[in-house]
Amino acid sequence: MKYILSIILGMLSIYSIAQVKKDTTQLKPVITGYDKLVTKNAVVKNGLFKVILNDNKWYFEIPDSLLNRYILTVTRYVSTPQGLSRFGGEKVNEQTLYFEKGPPGKIFLRSVVYNQAVRDERQSIFKALATSQENPIAAAFDVKGQNPRNGNTLIEVTDLFKKESPVVSIAASEKTEKKIGSIADDRSFIENISSYPINIEIKTTKTYSNAGVATTTAGTLTGNVTLRLNTSMVLLPKVPMRKRLADERVGYFANKYILFDDNRQKADAEYFIQRYRLEPREEDLEKYKRGELVEPKKQIIYYIDPATPKKWRPYLIQGINDWQKAFEQAGFKNAIVGKEWPEADSTMSLEDARYSVVRYYASETPNAYGPRISDPRSGEIIESHVGWYHNVMKLVQHWYMIQAGAVDPRARKMNLDDDLMGQLIRFVSSHEIGHTIGLRHNMGASSQTPVEKLRDKKWVEANGHTVSIMDYARFNYVAQPEDHISPSGLYPRIGAYDKWAIQWGYKNIPGTKDEFEDKAILNKLTIDTLSANPRLWFGGEGKDHDPRSQTEDLGDDAVAASDYGIKNLKRIAPNLLTWTYETGDLYDNLQDMHKALKSQYSKYLFHVMKNIGNNYITKRSDDEPGVVVTEMPKSKVKRAVGYLNRQLFNPPLWLYPANITTRLDVSAIEDIAEQQNNVLNTLLSPGMLYNLGKKAMTSKNPYPVAEFMDDLGIGTWHNFTGDKVMDTYLRNLQRAYLEKLARLINPKEMEDGKAMTTFQRSDVKLEALAHIKKIRLKINQLIPASSNINKAHLSDMLMQINKIIAKNNKI
């Protein structure tokens, strides 16, 4: 009993002020109106609130016990007009609300803003916080009567749901984005309100006049748009689930709040993760503590939208059920399950916020997404509606042909076999479900696999090509045909990181008083776990400077992985014409897949480029051994420059085989010149050179700017080949290179007398001057071996260099 009481006290320790703040205003009894409104002819529905329909007006009968109780309110589209780019099941508003007594004869509906709390309500600062926590009144209702038998309060809610309200209708941001205008009352109405034990479901039809006619087909024709909406009002637990404080070393979606504490000299920003409430049943608690697998009190269930084509449903369900193994690491068996929607059960609704659903959208959008709806006080996930667009199949077909077509013959057609497409759907399903159970992307996961292991048949088939399904690792493009790797070594799967993350977020910690004691235990667990297995590193969303954390990449060596990838692209390119063939197709398939081929090649370039000028960043707590920032080894940076010289500045004409260029209107010289120019813009930018120079000053093994520029110039300033095509590319490349140096040496800001950047005031200009003088010497060496247009070009380059230097001397 002591243990249970301590848990409850811990949960309440930073409970929302608005939730516990009680309005003691007493309503005068209003009894006379009740029997006139709740007549024998009225339709009465029992549930969370008693819902009453009488004379086309809707009423809620609210018991005192449910006043001041938090209600999660989610509004979704039920159906939308063509062209809106939103679909039935997608969320358009989310609020946490509560009803409270107002002045006599009034009930207020307040919206909760939960972003501040206190460590302990017994502290003095609690009083200060209470005076700054006034939640906005979203609506006010006249009391229409009180039930003479139990004192429940009756209010009319017709206008709340029929008209526009910022808390139970389309959010203002959505209306602005979709150019939705004002509501037309005469064409807007409540379809139905249903009441269930813990929730109320409100279906409405709303028509908006003066809609953005460019937004939808219907809007274009009529100037109006009609939408069907469903608002779910779900009662949140009276006592919120205990928070689990976030840790940047494990990737969870998290809510932020400011924590005040009498014993702290500042307010602290804290984050708590979003997760489902998974708890062992009371009778299994001792088994759970002993480490035995037990079933949770409440299973996580995802239903499959009955609009989903039947042949894909089993694969979506498999993708959900694959997470069961991960939850076993947290001590639970059968914790999560996918099921078909029970179409015969008329009491269930796809929009009902009690049910998590994988919604299937008839859309050209090649995507899927996995959102969550959570309790703002604790992060407890209440439900999720996964969005699954029909054209996600087009996306995975493109990926699979381009990334695995060299090693898997099944990938070599536009319409994949059902079993193959089903397996690709399964992996996307697992990824999106991962988001719905709280997990963020881990773009660093794939970097924890050595590149050569990706070609090791036995190893990669046993372990997978990445440690996390939450990475954008896609498919094993490193595997070569001679490796004979089966599909199990090509597809992503739930990996070691995913199991660790579920253990960290969902494993119950018995015997602690609050989330702060939990945090100390989890911190030690994290340090010990990452020390024992560094492959469980969380690399974030791929938005920082760490080259290990990138989207769409594989392996621990971007140069080696990309070289293998290009070997496979060279096998794929000449076969695209055959692989994309479909009767009657006007080479649209070929055009799409050629774009995908070029895009994949570009990804390899940028994976490698991120190794230049960056550092490794490994998040650590201050009691964890090791450093946070580690410099890139010089050898890796030099190899990255060499890769660009080989794979870009030596023009990749293999991307444009004759059987493609004779059927598509593509220009190799324009595409390649643009790519080369863009890369040079980055590598020869003031910021890049300044950054390299700054790193060289403190490096144990420095890579000076002069050496970097000399290495970069190797791929540009060399003898012409005598091949007219190759020499044309080289001349263009050299002109582009010189243009970048001119900007470094004579920045426009200097000419205009404007303030220069820190980069421009550094030694970058001097480094560029020294480098261009080396190029001048090189050109003088090249001219004697050149002739005709090449010789004329080099002479022009000399003249341009002299002008650049002379201009700098004048400035």
N, C-alpha and C positions, 0 to 999 in steps of 0.2 A: 504493500500500500504506500509505503514511504517513497518507493521508486516512482510509482504512478503520479503521486502528488508533486514530486520534484520535477517530473517531465512537464506537467501542466503548468507549474509556476514558471518554468523556463520558457515555455511557449508564450506565456502571457507577458514576459518581461519587457518586450519591446512591441507590444500589441499596438495597433494603430489607435491614435488618440481619438479620432472620430468614431471608431468602433465602440470604445468604452465610455465615451462621453454621453451621458444620459440627459435627455431633456425632461425635466420634471414638470413641465407645464401640463396642467390637467384640463382635459376637455369637459365641457359641460355636457351632461347626457343629452343626446339627440335621438330620441326613440321613435318619435311619431312618424318619421319619414320612412322607416324601414319596411313596414308591412305594406305600404303603398307601392313600393318599388319591387319588393320580392314577393310577387303574387303567385297564385297557383299556375298562371299562364307563363311565368318567367322560366327561362331555361337556366338551370343551376348545374354547375360543374364543380365537383369537389377536388381538392388537391392542395398544393402549397398555399394558395389563397382560394377561397371560394370565388368562382367566376360566374357572374350573373348577366344574362342577356334579357332585356325587357324593353319592348317598344323601340327596337333598333339602337338601343344604348347599352354600353358595356360597363359593368361595375366590378370592382374588387372588394371583397370583404376581408379585411386584414385583422387578424388577432393581435392583441397587445404583445404576445410572445415573439412576434415576427417584426415588430417595430425595432429599428436600429440594428437589424441583422443585414449583413452584407449580401447583396444579390449581384452576381456576375451577369451582365447583360450584353449579349452578342447579337448583332444584326447582320444577316447575310442575304445575298440575293437568292431568290428561289428560281426566277427566270428573268432573262434580259432580252432586249431587242438585238437583232443582228447588227453587228458592227460596233457594239459598245466596248468590245475587248474585255469584258468581264462576264462571268458565267455563274450559273446557279451553284450555290454552295460557298462562294467566295465571300469573305468577311468584308463588311463596309463600315462597321462601327463596333467598338468594344468599350464598355463602361462598367465601373463598379458603383452600385447605387444602394441607397437604403431609404426606407420610409421612416418618418418620425412625426411625433405630435408637434404641431405648431401652436399658435395662439388658439383660443377657444374656437371650435368650429372649423379648424384647418388641419390638413395633413400635408407635410412637405415631402418632396422627393429630392434627396441630396445626392450629389456626385462626389465620389471619394477621390481625393488626391493623396496618395500614399508615397511620400518621399522623405519623411523625417520621423525619427523615433528616439526614445531614450533607452539607456541600458537597463535602468531600474526605475519603475514608477514611484518608488519611495524617495527618490532623489529630489532635491529642491528644484533642479532644472526642469522637472516635469511640469511644474506650474507655469514656467516661462513658455514652454513649448505648447502647452494647452491653449494659451491665448493667441497663438499664431497658426492654429490649425482649423480655422473655420472653413468647412466644406461648402461649396456653392450650392444654392438651392436651384435645382434644375426645373422643378415644377411645383405648383401649389394647388391643392384640391379642397373644395368645400366638402365638409362631411355631410353626406346625404341622409345618414341615419346610423343607428347602432342596433345591432341584433339584441333584442330584449332578453334572449336566453343566455348569451355569453358575453355581451358587451363588445363584440367585434365591430370594427368601424367600417362603414360602407362609403366608398368614393366612386365617382364616375371617371372612367379612363378613356372614353371614346375619343376625345380630342387629342389626348396624349399620343395615341397610336395612329389615328386617321390623318392628323395634320403633321406638320414638320416639327420635330423636336431634335435638338442636337445630340440627345443621349439615346434615343431609341429609333433613329432613322438614319439616313445616309449622312455620313460625316461631312462636315463643311469642306475638308480638303478633297474628298472624293467628288463632291459636286463641282468644285472649282476645276479639278483636273479633267473631268468628263464634260464640262460646260453644261451642267444640268441647271435649269432655271427654276422658276418659282412653281410651287405645287398648284394643281388645278383641283379645287375642293370637290367640284361636281363630278370628277372622274377618279376620285380617290376614296377608298373605303376599306373597312376591316372585313376580311373574309371570314376569319374564325379566330377564336381564342380558346385554347385547351389548357386544362390544369392537371398537373401530375404531382406525385408526392413531393418532389423537390424542385420542380420547375414549372414555368408557364410558357407556352408557345403561342406567339401572336403572328398570324399571317395577314398581310395587307397587300393591296394593289394601290400603287400610286402613279399618278400621271403628272408630268411636269410640262408646263408650257414654256415657250421661249427657250427651249433646249438648244444646245449648240448643234445646229443642224448639220454641221460637218462631222459630228461624232458618230451618228448611226444612220443606217439606211432609212429607218422609219422617221428619224428626225429630219432627214433631207426632204422626205415626201410630205410630211404633215406639220413640221415645226413643233411636234410634241413627242414625248417619249414615255412609254408606260413600263413600269417595273413591278415585279412581285417580290416582296420582302418577307423575311421571317425574323422575328426577334425572340430570342430565348432568354428567359430570366431564370437563372439557376441559383438556388440558395447555397451560399458558401458555408463551410463548416463553422460552427460557433467558436470552436477553438482551432485556430489555424495550425497547420502542420509546422513542425519545427523547421526553421530555416537551415539550409546548409550553405555556409559562407564560401564564396567562389575562390578559386586559386588559379592564377594565370598559367600554371603548369599543367592544368587539365582543362580541356576545352568544353565549357558549358555556356549556353545562353544564360544571362544573369540580369537581375533587376538591381538598380542602384538606389540606395537611400543614405541619408545623412544621420549618423548616430551621435547623440549627445550624451555626455557622461560627466557627472560632477567631478570625477577623479581624473579626467583628461583635460589638458590645457588647450585643446582644440577640438573642433568637430571633425569626425572621421567619416570619409566616404567609404561605405561598405557595399558589398555586392552579394546577393544570394542567388543561387542557381535555380533554374526551372527544372522540375522533375516531377514524375508521378509519385503519389503516396503509395509506397510498397511496404507493407508491414506483415510480419508473420502473425498467424492466428494465435490467440492466447494459449491454446492447447499445444501449440508447436513451438512456443517461445524457447523452452529449454533445449529442444532439438536444434533450433536455429543457433543458439549460443554455442552449442557443441560443434557447430560446423556442418550439421546435416542439412541437406537440401529440403526445403519446405515450400508448399504452395502459399502464395500471398493471400491475405484477407480478400483483396479485390484484384482480380486479374485485369490486365490492360488488354482491351479488345478493340480491334480495328475491323470495321465492316467494309465490304467492297460494294461500291455503288452498282445497283442492278443495271445501270446504263452501260456498264463495262462489257465489251464483247466477251462471250462466255469462254472462249479459248484462252484468254489472257488472265482470267481470274485466278486459276491455280498458281500461276507464277507470281502474281502480286501477293497472294497469301504466303507462298514460300518465302518471299523477301521479308515479310513480317515475321514469320516463324523462325527465320534464321537468327533473330536476336535472342531466342530462348537460351542458346549456349552462353551468350554474354551475360545474361541475368543470372545464370547459374554461378558465375564468379562472385555475384553479390549475395548468394545464398538462397536464391529462389528458383524453383522449377516451374515450368509452364507459366511463367510470369506474363507472357505476352502471346497473343494469338490473333491470327487473321481469320475472319469468317465471312461467308456469303451473307448479304443482307436478307433478312427474313421477309420476303415480299408479301407473304400472306398475313403478316402481323400488322393490322391496321392501327394499332396503338403506337407504332414507331414512326418517326419522321426523320428523313435524311438531314433536315436542318436543325433537329433537336440537339442542343448543346450538351446533352448527356452522352451522346454517342460520337465516337471518333470514326470518321469515314474517309475512305479513299474515293474522292469524287472524280468522275471521268468526264472530261470536257471535249466536245466536238469543236476543236480549235486547230488552226494552222500553226499556232505557237509551238515551237519545238522545245518543250520544257516540262518540268514537274517541280513542285515545291512542297515543303513540309513545315507549316506554321504550327504554333501552339497557343492555346488560351490558358492563362494561369492566374491563380489567386495572387493579387498584388501584395498581399501581406506576407506570403510565405514562399511564393514561387511554385506552389503545387499546381501541376498541369491538370486542368479539368478535362480538356478534350482537344482534338485536332481534326481539322478537315484537310487532308492532303489533296492538293490540286494536281491532277494527272491529265495532261493535254494529249490528245490523240497523236499529234505530230512528234511526240517524244520518240516515237519509233523511227521517224526519219532521221532524227539526230543520232541515235545509237547505231543505225545502219551506216550512216556516213562515217562515224568514228571507227566502226568495226572493219569496214572495207579498207580504210586508209591506214589503220594502225595494225590490223591483223591479217589483211588480205594476202600478204607475202607468205604467211605460214599456215593459214587455215583456208582451204579451198571453199568452204561453205560461205565465206564472206564475199565471194566473187560474183555477186549478182545483186540487183537492186531490190528484189523482193526476197528477203531471207526466209529460209524454212521456219515453220512455226516453232519447232523446238529450240532453234538457235535464237530467234527473236524472243521467245519466252525466257530464256536464260538471261538475255540482256535486260529485259523488263525486270527480272528478278533482282538483278544487281542495283538498278535504279530505285526499285521499291525499297530495298534495304537502306540505301543512302538517304532517301527522303524520310523513311520512318526513323532513322537515326536523328534527324533534326527534330522530329516531333517528340522524341523522348528526352530532348534537351541538348543534344550534342551539336557543337559547332563544327565547321570544316576544320580538318587538320591537314593543311597543305604541306606540312613538313614530313608527313608519315612516309611517303615514298622514298625520301632521301635516306631512310634508315636501312635500305636494302642495297648491298653491294651490287654494282652493275653486272659483274660476272655471274652472280647468283641468279640473275634474271635469265641467263642462258643455261643454267644447271637444271636439267629436266627433273631429276629426282627432288632437288631442293625446292624449286619454285612450285612444283605441283603439290608438294606437301605444305608449304608455308604461304603461298600466294606472293604476288609481286609487290604488295604494299602491306604495311601493318595496320592500315585503317581503311574501311569502306568510306570514311568521311573525307578522304582526300579526293581530289580530281585526278586520280591516277589512270582512269579509263582502262585501257588494255595494254598488254605487254608488247610494246612496239620494239623492244630490244631483242626479243627472241628472233633467231635466224632460222631459215628453213632447215638447215642441217642439224638443228638442235632437237627437232621432232618433239616439241613440247605440245602436250594435249591441251584442250580448252581449260582444264582446271588450273593450268599455269598461265592462262591468258586473261581470265576474267578477274575483276576485283571481288573480294569477299570480306566478311566480317573478320577482323584480325586481332592480333594481340593487344594493340592499343585500345580498340573498341571495348574489349573485355575488361581491360584495366579501368577505362573511363567509367564504365557501368559499375564496376566494383566501388570506385571512389565516390560516385554520386549516389548510389542506391543501397550500399551495404549499411544496415542499421548498426548504430553504436550504442549498445546498452550501458546503463549505469552512469551516464553523464547528465549534468543538470541543465545545460543549454548549448546553443550552437557555438559558443566561444570555447567551451571545453572540447567540443567536437573538432573545432578548427585545429587545436593543438595536436590532437591525435592524428588527424588527417595530414597535417604538415609532416609529422614524423613518418607516417606511412608513405607519403610521396617521396621524401628524401631517400628512404630505404629502398623503395621500389625502383626509382630512377637510377639509383646507384648500382643496383643489381642488374638492371636491364635498361641501358640508355636508349634502346630502340623505341621505348615508350614515350619519347620526347614529343611534346605538343608544339607544333610549329606555327600555329595561328592560321590566319586567313590568307597568307601569302601577300600581305600588303606592306610588310616592313622590308628592310634592306637585306635580310638574311637570304642568301642564294639557295639555301636548303629548302626554303619554304616558297614553293612556286606552284601555280596551277598547271595541270596537264603534263608534268614532268615525271621522270622515273629515275631511280637509282641515286647513288652517292657521288656520281661523277658525270656532270652534265655534258662534258665534251665526249667522253666515251659513249654515253647513252645516245647522244644525238648523232654521232657517227654511225652507230648501229641503226638508228632510226632512218638515216638517209640511205643507207645500203638497201633497206627495205623499200623506201620510196622510189628508189631507182628501179627496183623490180616491178613496182606497181604501175608507175607512170606509163610505160609503153603498152600495158594491158588494159588500161581504163576504157578504151574504145570497145573492147570485147566485153568487159565485165559490166558495162552500163547499157548494153544493148537491150532494147525492148521494142517489139513490133510497133511501128508507127511513131516512135519517139523522134522528135526533131532535134536530137542531140541536147535536149534540156538536161537529161541525166548526166551526160558527159560534162556539160558546163558546170553543173552542181558539184560533181565529184572532182573536177579539175580545180575548182575553187577550194574544195576541202583539202586537196593535195598541197596546194600552195600555202594554205593556212597552217597545215601541219609542219611544213618546212620552216615557216616563219616562227612557229613556236620553238623549234629547236634553236634558232638563232637567239631568241630572247632568253631562253633558259641559260645559254652559255654566256650571254652578255651580262647577266646579273652577277656573274662571278668577278666582274671588273669594278673596282672601286667600292666594294662593300665588305661587311664583316659578318661573322657568325654571332648570333644573339641567342643565348641560352638563359631563360628566366630561372633565377634561383632565389631562395629565401636567404636572409643574412646568416642563418645558422647552417647553411648547406655548403659543403666544400666546393671549390671551383670558382672560376670567374664567369662573368656574364658576357663580356665582349671579347671575342677572339679574332685576330686578324686573319684574313685570307692568306694561305701560303702563296708565296711568290710564284712557285711552279704552276699552281692552278691558274693564276691570272695570266701568265705567259702562254699557257696552253689554250686559254680562251681566245687570246688574240690570234694565236696560230690557227685556231679553228675558223675564225672569221676570214682570215686570209685564204684558207683552203676552200671553204664552203660558200663564201659569198663574194669576196673580191675576185676570186677566180669564178667567173659567172656560171651559175647553175643552169646551163642550157638544157640539161637533162629533164628539167621540169616542163619543157616545151617540145615533146617529140613531134615529128612531122604528121603522124596520124591524128594528132590533136589540133595542131596549128592550121591544118588544111580543112578543118571542120568547124573550128570556133574562131570568132573574131577576137584573138588575143595578141598582144604585142609583148614579146619577150623582152625586147630592149627597153621598153618603157617600164615594165614591171620591175625588172632587175635593177635598172638605173635608179628607180625610186627607192627600192629597198636599200641599195648601197648608200644612197644619199641620206636616208633616214638614220642608218646606223652610224655613218660618219658624223651626222649632226650631234649624236649622243656622245660618241667617243672623243670628238674634237670640240667639245663644248667647254666653256670656261669652268663650269661647275665640276665636270669630270676631272679635268686636269688639276684643278685646285685641290680636289679631294685626294687624288693620287699623290700629289706633292705633300699634302698634310700627313698622309699615312706614312710616306717614306721617311719623314722626319723622326718618327718614333718607332719604326719597325726594326725588329732584330735582323730581318733579312729584307732590306728595302728594295722596292721596285721603282727607281727614280723615273720622273716624268720623261726625261730624255731617252731612257731605255725603252719605256713604253711607246713613245712616238717612233723610235727607230724600228721597233718590232712591228708596229702598225704599218709603217711605210714599206716593209718588205713585200707586202701583197700588192702594192700600188706602183712603186717606182723601180721597175725592172725592164729588161729588154722586151721589145715587141716580138711576137711569135712568127709573124709573116702570114698568119691566118687573118683574112680581112675582117671576118666577123669578130674574132677574139680581140683583135687590135682596136676595133671600133669601141668595144666595151671598155678597154683599158684607157683609151683617150678620154672617154666620158668620166671614168672614175678619177683620173688624174685632175681633170678640171674641177670636179666636185671637191676633191681633197684640198686643192689650192684655195678654193673659195672659202672653206672653213678656216684655213690658216689666216687668210686675209682678215676675217672678222675678229680673230683673236688678236692680231697685231695692230689693227686699226679699228677698234670698236667705234660704232657710230656715236655712242655717248661722248667719246672724246672729241669727235669732230663737232658735235653740237654743243659742246661745253656743258653737258649734263653730268650729274653725279654718277660715278661708276659703281658697279657692284663690288662686293668684297673680292669676288673671284677676279674681276678685271684689274683690281688694284694689287693683286698678288704677283708672283713671279711668272704667272701663266704667259704673259706677253713675251717675256724674255725667253722662256722655253720655246715658244712658237717661233720667235726670230731665229734662234739658234738652229731649230729644226729646218726652217725653210732655206737657210743657207746651206745645210747639208744636202737638201734636195737639189739646190742649184748646182752643187758639185756633181751630184749623181747624174743630173741631166746632161751636163757637159761630157760625162763619160759615155752616155747613151747615144748622143747625137751621131758620132762617127759610124756607128753600126746601124743607123736608121736611114731610111730613104723615103722619098715622095711625101705623102701626107703625114706620115709619122714624124719625119724630120721637120716638116713645117710646124707640126703641132708642138714638138719639143722646143723649137725656137720661140714659138709664141709663149710657151710656159716660162722660158727664161725671161722674156720681156715682161711678163706679168709679175714675176717674182721681183725683178728689179724695180718695178713701179711700186709694189707693196712696200719694199724696204725704203725706197726714196720717200714715199708718202709718210712713213713712220718717222723718218729723220726730220721732215718738215714740221710735223706735229710736235 
